[in-house]
Amino acid sequence: MSVDTVPSSRGAKARERIVAPVVFLGVLLLAWHLATSQEWVSSLVLPPPKDVVVSTYELFETGLIWEHLFATLYETLAGFALAASVALMLALAAGWSTLLRNMIQPYAVVLQVMPMLSLAPIIISTFGFGYQSKIVVAALISFFPVFVNTLTGLLLPDPQEEELFRSLGAGRAKTFRYVLMPTAAPLIFAGLRIGLTLALAGAIVAEFVSAQVGLGLLVQRFSYQLNLDDAFAVIFVLTAMGLALYGLIALVGHLVVFWRREAALNRRSAARMRRYQRRIGGGVAPAVEPAAVPDTRSYSGGNHENPTQLEAKR
């Protein structure tokens, strides 16, 4: 296979990843338009897509949505930051020590199976009606995916690899840093992606229960008024926000976990080589030529002396 076919195949795969979702979205929009235009579904249940687009434009043009958008975004990011920091610390501790793992893991599972929707009123009555209660709900909902993915990644490496690394003189801390963490990094970022989207859902759930500002409050208010155009417009804004946050974490993971991509790994190796050459003054270490190995085979004509013995006689 020629070198030119490799970029072309990669470009074809990239186009396929983009074209396929766009085509599927077009099919969904067409089905939605037909369902409303042909009155297969009542407009009181599902508004036409054109009306939703107009409502979305009006929400941004009038400035009504900006305050609620920033409030929900703040609650989501703050709750996710709290959950991610606590979950990563507990998962690293559980991966380091079996005793800590047996202590922490059952309570993490209990926290996951506990219905957060039923706890939301208690949390709001405890932390108040401001941002704090929404941040706590978002953190509780997004905690478990980050914790379990990080712990699973830390327990994933082969024990033989750890034993080999330690046999080369690496201590437990270096083995944890250079063997366990690189192996766990892809799963950690997968947990962060899931946790961030769940943090958005947790913030919306808390706003449904009680809020003075937020996109969840707007959805609830428009739904009570049977203003489904604006309600669907806010839902699409929430969807776009979730996709943007998901894509941001995916991009960070793509840049951090560079060793899973051959091109990035080659660039990293070349950069390290350039730094090494600058450190030694721009010079390149001379190549050492291999020493000549004398031929010890017998010579014809009855002379069984090797070249070293002949040179000694001369």
Salt bridges, closest charged atoms under 4 A:
ASP295 OD2 - ARG297 NH2 2.67
GLU305 OE2 - LYS313 NZ 2.18
GLU311 OE1 - ARG314 NH1 3.26
